Amino acid sequence: MHGTVDGFSYGLVTPVVAYLMACLGGALGLRCTTRALLVAQSWRPGWLALGSAAIGSGIWTMHFIAMIGFTVDGAPIHYDKPMTYASLGVAIVMVGVGIFIVGYRGATGTAVFTGGTITGLGIASMHYLGMAGMHFSGTFEYNTLTVAASVAIAMAAATAALWAAGQVRGFLWSVGASLVMGLAVTGMHYTGMAALSVHLHAGEPTAGDSPAALLAPMLVGPLAFLCLAGAVVVFDPLMVAGGPDRTPAEHKPGVPAHTPARRPSRRPGLRDRRQVTHGGSRAPQNR
């Protein structure tokens, strides 16, 4: 039996909040990535890891806030917690791979394409693994072409975001990039949901807890982490103000930091001072 699906049971509330969470995670992650390109090599892994976790948590939170508005008429939905949290781990790890590639190789064409492809596949994997963690009295079926379109959107969004992070521009640049990234990631989510159709099993229970009651406790941890990452950004002056438009060569990925050799200074027109001895001769005075 074909099931009736409603992805907007709370109206526009869940899509708008989901979009804002995707933008928040993207903004924090992009600022951390940009910050990593401006610091010494020893600090770079920490900033890149924080950026990876922020983007991954933002995307995951976006997905499940959107899923609060998803219902199947006559079929209560349950979530497998290990698989649901595994989708969060997949998102963070694969986003991290893409960010670390750009963080250490720079925003070159090959690095951005490779990192964006891996990150986009991570976003799509998170989405469909999270969907696989949903249990109800029926089965999901997907339209192959629409699924492929959702994966392509995720890869394009990730590539554009990593390119923006590698430009090392100001705070407003990252905010604009995060708005575009949030729109693309949210669009990827709802494109993937458009590929979905539901077939119900007859004679199964039709009552259960609401999606909000099931998902809200699982969202507490990632939301708390995003708040913590936001505090790091707020209390780091360079993160908020942004770095210079052009990164010094010794700070760019792949270029070792160096200290310029100090040249002896000599004031122009200054002659060597000489000291007069008792015998009337002059000798240089060393200083």
DOMARKOL-710506 format. One record per atom (N, C-alpha, C, O): y, x, z. Coordinates in steps of 0.02 Angstrom, whole numbers, plus 32768, in hexadecimal, padded with zeros to 4 digits. Last residue first. Example, Ala and Ser with C-alpha at 12.3 -4.5 7.8 and 13.67 -1.06 7.14 Angstrom:
# residues 2
7F9082828162 7FCB82AC8165 80028285818A 8039829E8192 7EE482948186 7F1F82678186 7F5B82948186 7F5A82C881A7 
//
This chain:
# residues 287
89B2902383A8 89B18FE883D3 89718FC283C7 89658F8E83E6 89EE90C6839C 89B890968390 89BC905D83C0 89C8906783FC 8A7191108351 8A5D90F08390 8A2990BB8380 8A36908B835C 8A7991AE8300 8A6D916682FC 8A58914A8340 8A3291698365 8AFB921E8333 8AB392108329 8AA991C68327 8ACD91A18349 8B799293830F 8B63924E8318 8B1A9245830A 8AFF926282DA 8BC5931D8367 8B9B93018331 8B8792BA8343 8B8592A6837D 8C07934B83D6 8C309332839E 8C0793158366 8C2492F78338 8BBC936B8442 8BCA93A18413 8BF3938A83D8 8C0093B283AB 8BA792F68483 8BD8932384A0 8BEA935B846F 8C2193768471 8B9992788400 8B7F92A48435 8BB692D1844D 8BED92D38431 8BB291D283D7 8BCF921583D5 8BB5923D8410 8BBA92288449 8B499166837E 8B5F917C83BF 8B7891C483BA 8B5891EE839B 8B5C90E2830D 8B4C9127831C 8B6B913B835F 8BA091238374 8B17905382BF 8B43907082F0 8B2C90B78301 8AF090C68303 8B0B902D8218 8AE990498252 8B1E90668281 8B4A908C826D 8B6B8F9D81E7 8B568FE281E0 8B348FFA8220 8B3E8FDF8256 8B648F04819C 8B618F2581DD 8B458F6B81D4 8B0D8F7481BC 8B628EC08126 8B9E8EE78134 8B9E8F0B8177 8BCE8F2C818A 8AF98E3D8162 8B1B8E5D8129 8B598E828140 8B818E688168 8A7A8E5E81D7 8ABA8E3F81CA 8ADE8E628190 8AE18EA0818F 89D58E4581BB 8A098E7981BD 8A4B8E5881AC 8A528E3A8177 892E8E2581F0 89728E0E81DF 89A38E4781E6 899D8E728211 888F8E3681AE 88C28E5281D9 89078E3D81C1 89188E428186 88338DA1819B 88548DDA817D 88898DF681AC 88AB8DD081CF 87988D6181C3 87DD8D6981DA 87FB8DA981BD 87DF8DDF81C4 87368CFB8159 87428D3D8176 878C8D448188 87B88D2F8162 87108C538187 87318C83815A 873E8CC5817E 874F8CC681B9 86728C1F81B4 86B58C2E81CF 86D58C6181A2 86B98C978198 860E8B9A8177 861F8BE0817C 86658BE68198 868E8BB98192 85818B30815D 85C38B3A817A 85D08B858181 85A28BAB8190 852D8B1E80C1 852F8B368106 85768B41811D 85A28B5780F8 85158A8E806B 85408AC9806B 85468AE380B2 85628ABF80DC 84CB8A1B807B 84AE8A518053 84D88A8F8050 84C18AC18034 855589AE8088 850E89B8808D 84F689F0805F 850A89F38025 85F089FC80BB 85CA89D3808C 858089E18094 856C8A1980A4 86378A528105 861C8A198128 85F189EE80FA 85D189BF8112 866B8AB480B5 86398ACA80E5 861B8A90810C 85EA8A9A8130 86C78A6C8069 86898A828049 86548A94807C 86198A878072 870D89DB80B6 870B8A2380AC 86C78A398093 86948A1C80A5 871E8942805E 86FA89668092 86FD89B08084 86F089C5804B 87AB88E18049 87828915802B 8760893D8062 87828956808F 87E48889809F 87CB8870805F 879E88A2803D 8770888F8018 87AC88A08149 87D688AF8111 87B8889680D0 877B888E80CA 876A880E819F 877388548194 87A28861815B 87BE8831813F 879B8788820F 878187A381D0 879087EC81C9 87BD880681EA 87BC8746827F 87F2875A8253 87DA87728210 87FE877181DF 873C873182B6 876786F982A7 879C870C8274 87A986E78244 870487B082BF 86DD877A82A0 870A8741828C 870187248256 876187F68307 8758880882C0 873187D2829C 873B87C78260 875487BB8389 879287B48362 878887C38318 87A4879F82EE 86DE875A83CC 86E2879A83A8 871E8797837A 871D87738348 86D586DD8402 86ED8713842E 86EC8757840D 86F7878A842F 86A286908399 86E5868183B4 870186BC83DC 873C86CA83D9 862286C58386 865486C88351 869A86C0836D 86C886E4835A 85E686A58400 85EA86EB83EB 862086F483B5 8646872483B7 85EB861A83FA 8612863D842D 861A8687841C 864F86A48428 859186018393 85D785F0838A 8604861383BC 863B862883AC 851B862683D1 8533864E8399 857D8640838B 85A2866D8379 851885BD842F 851C86028446 8535862F840E 8560865A841A 850A854F83D9 854585538405 854F859B841E 858785B38421 848F856F83A1 84CA856D8376 850A8570839F 853B8590838A 843E855F8414 844685A183F5 848385A383C8 84A885D583C8 844884D78429 84638504845C 846D854A843F 849D856C8450 840684AA83B6 844D849A83C0 846D84C783F3 84A684DD83EB 838284DC83CD 83AB84F58395 83F584E5839C 841F850E8389 8367848A8447 836684D38444 838F84F0840B 83BB85198418 837284008421 839C841D8456 83A084698450 83D784858453 831A83C883C9 835883E483AD 8382840783E1 83B3842983CF 82B583908410 82A583CD83EB 82E483EE83CF 82E3842A83BF 82EF831B8446 82DC83538472 82CF8394844D 82DC83CA8468 830482D083C8 833C82E883F1 832783208421 834B83528425 828E829F838F 82AB82DD8376 82E182FA83A4 82EA833783A5 8268822883D0 8237825D83C6 825882A083B6 824182D483CE 82D981D883D2 82B981E88412 82878222840A 827E82488439 82EF81CF8346 832181F08371 8302820483B4 830E823B83CC 828181858317 828881CC8305 82BA81F08332 82AF822B8342 823B811E839D 826A81298366 826E81738355 825F819D8380 818C80FF83BC 81CE811883CF 81FA81228392 81E1812E835A 813D806B8376 813E80AE8391 818580C283A4 81B4809B839D 80D47FFE8313 810980098345 8104804F8360 80CE806D8362 80687FE182C4 80AA7FDE82A4 80E27FE982D5 811C7FDE82C3 7FC3802382A8 7FF8800A82D4 803C800F82B2 8048803B8289 7F6B7FF0820E 7F8080218240 7FB78005826C 7FD77FD48259 7F427FA381A0 7F257F9681E2 7F377FC88217 7F167FCA824B 7F4780188117 7F487FD38131 7F2A7FD28177 7EFD7FF98188 7FB4809E8100 7F708088810D 7F728043812C 7F9C80368158 803280B58082 801C80A480C5 7FD3809180C7 7FB780778096 8087812E802C 805080FE8026 803380F3806B 801E8123808C 8126815C7FF0 80F98152802A 80C4811E8019 80D380E97FFD 817C81E17F9C 8164819C7F9E 812E81977FD3 810B81C87FE1 820282517F7B 81CE82387FA8 81BC81EF7F9A 81E881C67F8E 826D82857F3E 822D82917F1D 81F3826F7F41 81BB82717F29 82D382717F96 82CF82437F5C 828D824B7F37 8277821E7F14 82C382DC7FE9 82AF829B8003 82AA82677FCA 828282397FCE 82F883407F97 82B283427FAA 829983007FC4 826082EC7FB6 837C83137F98 835783157F58 830C83177F66 82E582F57F45 839B8324801C 839582E08004 837782DC7FBE 835B82A97FAA 839683B38021 836D8389804D 836483448030 832C832B802C 83F683DA7FC3 83B083ED7FB9 838283C07FE2 834E83A97FCB 846883A98001 8453838C7FC2 840B839C7FB2 83E683737F98 846A8402806C 846083BB8079 844A8396803A 84208369803C 848284768021 844584718049 843684278059 83FD84118055 84FF84587FE5 84C584667FBB 8484845E7FE2 845484417FC8 855284458054 854A840F8023 850B841A7FFA 84E583EB7FED 854884C28092 8530848680B5 8525844D8085 84F58427808D 85848512802E 853E851D803F 852184DF8063 84E984CA8054 860684E18032 85DF84DB7FF4 859584E28003 856C84BC7FE8 8624850680B5 862984C080A1 860184B38061 85DF8480805B 8616859080AE 85E7856A80D8 85EA851F80C7 85B784FD80CB 868185B4805D 863D85BF8045 860B8596806D 85DA857D8051 86EC859280B3 86E385708073 869D85778057 86808547803D 86D185EF811A 86D185A78128 86C7857F80E7 869E855180E5 86E0866880D7 869F865680F1 869A860C8101 866685ED80F7 876A866080BC 873B86678085 86F58651809C 86D2862D8079 87A08660813B 87A486238113 8775862480D7 875C85F080C2 878986E68162 876786AF8184 87678670815A 8734864D8155 8783875580D0 879B873A810F 877386FF8128 874386E88109 86FA87B4808A 873E879B808A 874D877980CC 8727878180FC 867E87EC8057 86A38808808F 86ED87F3808C 8719881E808B 862187C77FFB 866487D57FE2 869187F28018 86C6880E8008 85A887A28031 85B187E7801D 85F687F98004 860488337FF8 85B587198042 85B48744807D 85C0878C806B 85E087B08091 85AC86EF7FBC 85EA86E57FE1 85ED8712801E 8622872E802D 8525870F7FA3 855A87307F7C 859D872A7FA1 85C3875B7FA4 84E986B87FFC 84E287008007 851687277FDE 853087597FF6 850E863D7FC1 8522864D8005 851E86988012 854C86B48031 84D186427F43 8519863D7F47 853286517F8C 856686727F93 844A86457F6D 8466867C7F46 84B2867D7F4A 84D186B17F54 843E85C87FAD 843586067FD3 845386417FAE 8472866C7FCE 845485717F41 8480856F7F7C 847B85B07FA3 84AD85CB7FB9 83EA85917EEC 842E859B7ED5 845F859D7F10 848D85C57F11 837D856D7F3E 838585B37F29 83CC85C17F11 83E885F57F20 839384E37F4C 8392850F7F87 839C85577F74 83C1857B7F96 838884B87EC7 83C884B07EEB 83CB84DE7F27 83FE84FD7F35 830184D67EB1 833584F97E8A 837984F37EAB 839F85237EAC 82C7847A7F08 82BD84C27F14 82F284EA7EEF 830D851B7F09 82ED84037ECB 830484117F0F 82FD845B7F1F 832884787F40 82A9840D7E50 82F2840B7E51 830D841C7E96 833F843F7E9C 822684067E7D 823C84437E5D 828984467E5C 82A6847B7E65 822883817EAA 821C83B77EDA 823583F97EBC 825584207EDF 823783417E2F 826C833C7E62 826583717E97 8297838C7EAF 81BE83627DF2 81FD83787DD4 823683757E07 826083A27E09 815E83257E47 815F836D7E3D 81A283857E23 81BC83B87E3A 816F82B47EC6 817A82BD7E7F 818683077E71 81B483257E8E 80F482A17F47 813382BD7F2E 813482BF7EE2 810182CA7EC2 80BB823D7FCE 80B182567F8B 80F5826B7F6F 8128824D7F7E 8074822C8071 80AE823A8046 809682508002 806482727FFC 801581A780BE 801B81E9809F 805B81ED8077 807681BB805E 7FF98158815E 7FFF81588116 8003819F80FD 7FF681CF8122 802C814681E7 7FF1812581CB 7FF8811E817F 7FFC80E78164 806681EF8207 806D81A6820A 8030818881E7 800681AC81CD 80B48286822B 807582608229 808582158231 80AB8201825C 8100831981F2 810982D28202 80C682AE81FA 80A482B681C7 80F2839881C3 80E7838D820B 80F183458220 80EA8336825B 811B83948141 80D38395814D 80C2838A8197 808B837581A7 81A383A08153 81898360813D 813E835B8149 812383268158 81A884278176 81BD83F581A6 81A483B08193 8191838981BF 8181845A80FC 815484648136 81678433816D 813B8419818F 81ED843580AE 81AD841580A0 8179842380D7 814B83FB80E0 8256848080ED 825B843880E1 8216841980DA 820683E980FC 8228850580EC 823784E3812B 823784978123 821B8473814C 822285198062 81E4851B808A 81EF84F980CD 81C384D480E4 82AB85158042 827D84E18027 823C84DF804F 822284A9805C 82D585878088 82F285458096 82C4850E807E 82B884DD80A3 828785EA8049 827F85DD8090 829B859980A4 827D857680CD 82B985E57FC9 827385D17FD3 826585C4801D 823D8598802E 833886177FE8 833185D47FCE 82EA85BA7FD6 82DF85807FE7 8317869B8011 8336866D8040 832E86248029 831F85F98052 82E286CD7F98 82B886CB7FD4 82D586988007 82B086718024 835486BF7F45 831486A07F33 82E886987F71 82CB86637F7C 83B4870C7F88 83BE86C57F80 837E86A07F6E 837386687F85 837C878E7F7D 8385876F7FBE 838E87247FB9 837486FF7FE3 837E879B7EF0 833F87A07F15 8345877D7F59 831B87557F6C 8408878A7ED5 83D7875F7EB5 8395875F7EDC 8378872A7EE8 844087F07F24 845387AA7F30 8420877B7F11 840D87497F30 840388627EEC 83FA88527F32 840988097F40 83E487E87F64 8431885D7E66 83E9885B7E75 83DD88477EBD 83B0881E7ECA 84C088627E75 849E882B7E53 845588257E65 843D87EE7E73 84F5888F7F1D 84E7889E7ED7 84C088647EB7 84A3883B7EDB 852B88927FA0 852C88557F78 852688667F2E 854E884E7F05 84B689007FF9 84F788EB7FE0 84F188AD7FB3 84BA88987FA2 844689258039 844C893A7FF3 848F89287FD6 84A0893F7F9F 845188F480B9 8444893C80B1 844A89548069 8453898F805C 8472886D80AD 8492889580DF 848988E080D6 84B5890780E8 8419883E804D 84608844803B 84848871806D 84B18897805A 83A58847809B 83A88868805A 83F188728046 840488A98030 83C487F78109 83BC883F8113 83BE886580D1 83D6889E80CE 83C5877980CB 8403879480E8 83FD87E080F2 842D880480E6 833D876880A5 837387688073 83B38788808D 83D387AE8069 8300876D8123 82EE879D80EF 832587A280BB 833987D980A7 833B86FF8164 83478742817B 833687778147 835B87A88140 830186958121 8349869F811A 835B86E7812F 838587078110 828186AB8151 828D86B4810A 82D886B980FB 82EC86DE80CD 8292869781DE 827586D581C3 828886DF817A 829E87158167 82CA861581E9 82ED864F8204 82D4869081E4 82FC86BB81D2 826785C481AA 82AC85C48192 82D1860381A9 82F386238181 81F685DD81F8 81F685EF81B1 823D85F38197 824D86218171 822185A78274 821385EE826D 821386058225 822D863B8216 8229851F824F 826585438265 825C858E825F 828885B18248 81A485058234 81D4850081FD 82168521820F 8237853E81E4 8170851082B4 815E85438282 818D85418247 819D8575822A 819E849B82ED 81BE84DA8301 81AB851482D2 81D2854382CA 8145844782A7 818D843D82A2 81B3847C82B6 81E284908294 80C9847482CE 80DC847B8288 81278472827F 814584938254 80CF8454835A 80C484998342 80D984A382F9 80F884D682E9 80EA83C38355 811B83F4836E 810D843B8357 813C845D8342 80DF834A82E2 80B6837F82FD 80E483B88313 810183DA82E9 812382AC82FE 812F82F082E6 81008321830A 80FB83218347 8110820582BC 8109823682F2 8110827C82D3 810482868298 814B81658291 814381AB827E 813E81D682BD 816381CC82EE 810980C2826F 812C80F0829C 811A8139828B 80E181488278 811B805781F1 80F280928201 811980C1822E 814680E48217 816E7FF181C5 812B7FE081DB 80FF801A81ED 80C3801181F8 81CB8055815C 81C380108175 817A80038186 814D8009815C 81FB80ED8192 81CC80CC8163 81BC80888181 81A3808381B9 82968146819D 8263811981B8 823880FF817F 824D80FA8146 831181B881C6 82D981A98198 82A6817E81BA 828D818F81F0 837381E6821A 838181AA81F4 8349819581C5 8351816481A0 833B825A8245 834382258276 835181E28253 833E81AD826B 834582AF81DA 8306828B81E1 830982568218 82DF82298219 83C182E981EF 83BA82BB81B7 837A829181BE 8379825681AA 839783398258 83CA83058265 83C882D1822C 83CC82958238 8341838A8213 8324835A8241 83588328825A 834582F28271 839783D581BD 835E83B081A3 8347837981D3 833C834081BE 83F384118215 840A83E281E1 83D083B681CA 83D7837981C4 839C84668258 83BC842F827D 83D683FA824C 83D083BE8259 837E84BD81EE 83498497820F 8366845B8234 834B84248230 83FD84F381D3 83D984CE819F 83A384A281BE 839B846881AA 841B8530824F 844684FC8233 842384D281FF 842B849581FE 83B4858D825B 83B88557828C 83E4851E8271 83D584E4827C 83D285E081EC 839285BF81F1 839485848221 8379854E8212 8454860D820F 844A85E681D2 840885BF81D5 8406858481C4 8435864E828A 846786198287 845D85ED8249 845D85B0824E 83D786AF8269 83C486798298 83F5863F8294 83E18605829A 842686FE8214 83E986DE81FB 83D586A38227 83C4866D820F 848A872B826C 849B87018232 845F86DC8216 846486A28203 843C877882C3 8461873D82DD 8474870E82A4 846F86D182AA 841187DA826A 83E087AE828A 8401877082A6 83E6873982A0 848B88158249 846487F48215 843187C68233 8425878F8218 84B1884A82C5 84DA881782A6 84B487F18270 84BB87B48269 844588A582D9 845288708309 847C883882EA 846C87FD82F4 844D8900826D 841388D38274 8420889982A3 840988618297 84D089428284 84C48914824C 848788E78256 848C88AB8247 84E289A182E3 84F1895C82F6 84DC892A82C0 84D788EE82CE 84C38A1882A0 849E8A0882DD 84A989BF82F3 847C89A28312 851F8A248237 84D98A148228 84B489FD8267 848889D28262 85BC89D48263 85908A0E825A 854889F78251 853689BF8262 860189498204 85F3896F8241 85C689AA8230 85AC89B081F9 860F88F6819A 864B891A81AF 863F894681EC 866D89668205 85A288AA8181 85B588D9814C 85F089058160 86018934813C 859E885581EE 856D888B81EA 858088BF81B6 857088FA81BE 85FF87F881CC 860C88278203 85DD88628200 85F1889B820D 85B987B2816B 85F587D68159 8606880B818D 86198843817D 8557877B81BF 854487A78189 857F87D18172 8578880D8166 85A6872C8213 857E8762822F 8569879481FA 856987D08205 85DA86D381B5 860886FF81DA 85E2873981F9 85FA877281FA 85648694818B 858B86BB815B 85BC86EA817E 85C587238168 853B86538202 8512868681E2 853886B181B2 852D86EE81AF 85A685FB821A 8595862F824B 856C8667822B 857986A28237 859F85AC81A4 85DC85D181B6 85CD860A81E7 85E5864281DD 851C857681AB 852F85A28174 856C85CB8185 856E86078175 852285298220 84F38560821C 8505859081E4 84FF85CD81ED 858884D081F4 859184F98230 85628535822E 8578856E8239 854E84928184 858C84B9817C 859684E881B8 85AA852181AF 84E4845081C2 84D68482818E 851284AF8184 850B84EB817B 852D83FA8214 8502842D8232 84F084638200 84ED849E8212 856C83AA81B3 859583D381DF 856B840A8201 85838441820A 84FA836B817B 852483978152 854E83C5817E 85548400816F 84D1831F81E9 84A5835281CE 84CC838481A3 84C183C081A7 853E82C981F6 853082F8822C 850283308213 850B836A8225 852E8284817B 856C82A8818A 856082DC81C0 8576831581BA 84AC824A8182 84BD827A814D 84FB82A3815D 84FD82DF814F 84BA81FA81FC 848D823381F9 849C826281BE 8499829F81C8 8520819B81D6 852681C78211 84FA8204820A 8512823C8211 851681408173 852E81828160 853281B3819B 854581ED8192 848A80E881B6 84C380EB8188 84D581328175 84A9815B816A 841680F781F7 845380F8821F 849180FB81F3 84C68110820A 83BA80F98191 83B680C281C0 83F180C081F0 83FD808C820F 83A6813A8114 83E981338130 83EA80F98162 841480CC815E 832D813980D7 8346817A80ED 838A8177810E 83A581AA8123 82A680D780D8 82EE80D280E3 8305811580FE 82F481288136 822080998077 823F80D28099 828A80C6809E 82AA80AF806F 8190803A8077 81D88038806C 81F9806E8097 81F0806F80D4 80F38066802B 811E805D8064 8168805E8051 817B807E8020 806D801B7FD5 80AA80417FD0 80D98031800A 80E47FF7801A 7FC4802A8000 800080008000 803F802C8000 8044805C8026 
//
